[in-house]
Amino acid sequence: MSSEFANNPRRLAAIHRGFRATLPVALSVVPFGLAFGAVAADAAPPWQAVLMSAAIFAGTAQFVCISMLAQGAAALPVLVTGILINLRLLLLSAALMPHVRRAPKSLRPFLAHLLTDESFAVSMAEFEARGGDICFYLGSGLAIFTFWQVSTWAGLFFGAAIPQGLGFEFALPASLICLLFLLLRTRSQAVVAALTAIVALLARAVVSSTWSAMLATLLVVTLAVPVLRMLRRGRS
C-alpha cells in the first residue's frame, strides 16, 4: 500500500467507516475464533494455529484442515480440501469485482485475502446504497481479520475454560442471515434467494454443504436470469 493511499484523510475515513460498520458482525466471529483456537491447541503447536489464521483466514477451512492434520493427513490432501471449501469465494469475488476494479494492482492481493462472507455482505450493502468504495471494503475486511486473529489467540490460551452449550455456534449464521436481508431490495431478489436456500438444503442429501451452496447458487441464478427477462418482456 503506497504512502499516498495510506495518508489520504478521505480514504482513511472510509476505512474507519467500513471497520466501524462491520463491528457488530465481527463480534459474531469471536465464538468461532475461540473454538478454532481451542481445537488447534490440542492438534498443533500454537505458532501453526496463529500462522493458519493469518495466512488462510477462512474459518470453516481452518477447522477442517486442522482436524486433518491432527489425524496425520498429508499436506496435499489438506491443501486440496481447503481450496474446495473456499470455492464459494469465487462467486463472491465475481460480484465484488465491479466495485473494486479501480484498486491499485499492488493492493488487489491484499483485498482478495480479506474477502469473507461477512465483509462481502456488509460491503455490498454499502455499495448498493452509496456506490463502490475500495477503502470501505478494506476497513470491513480488516475488522473481520482483526477479530479473527485476536479470538484465535484467546482460544489457544483460554478456550478450554469456555463452558459448553452456550449456543455460540448460531451467532455467525444468524448474523449472516440478517445481512442477507440488507442485500434483498426487490421481490425478484428475494425469490431467487429463497429458491437458492431451498435447493441448497435439498442438495445436501447428495453433496457436501460447501458444494450444495455452490451448485444451488449457480443453478438458480442461471435459470432465474432468462426467466426474469421473459417476465419483464411480457409486462412491457
Buried (B, 14 or more C-beta within 10 A) or exposed (E): EEEEBEEBEEBBEBBBBBBEBBEBBBBBBBBBBBBBBBBBBEBBEBEEBBEBBEEBBBBBBBBBBBBBBEEEEEEEEBEEBBEBBBEBBEBBBEEBEEBBEEBEEEBEEBBBBBBBBBBBBBBBBBBEEEEBBBBBBBBBBBBBBBBBBBBBBBBBEEBEEBEEEEEBEEBBEEBBEEBBEBBBEEEBBBBBBEBBBEBBEEBBEEBEEBBBBBBBBEBBEEEBEEEBEEEEEEEE
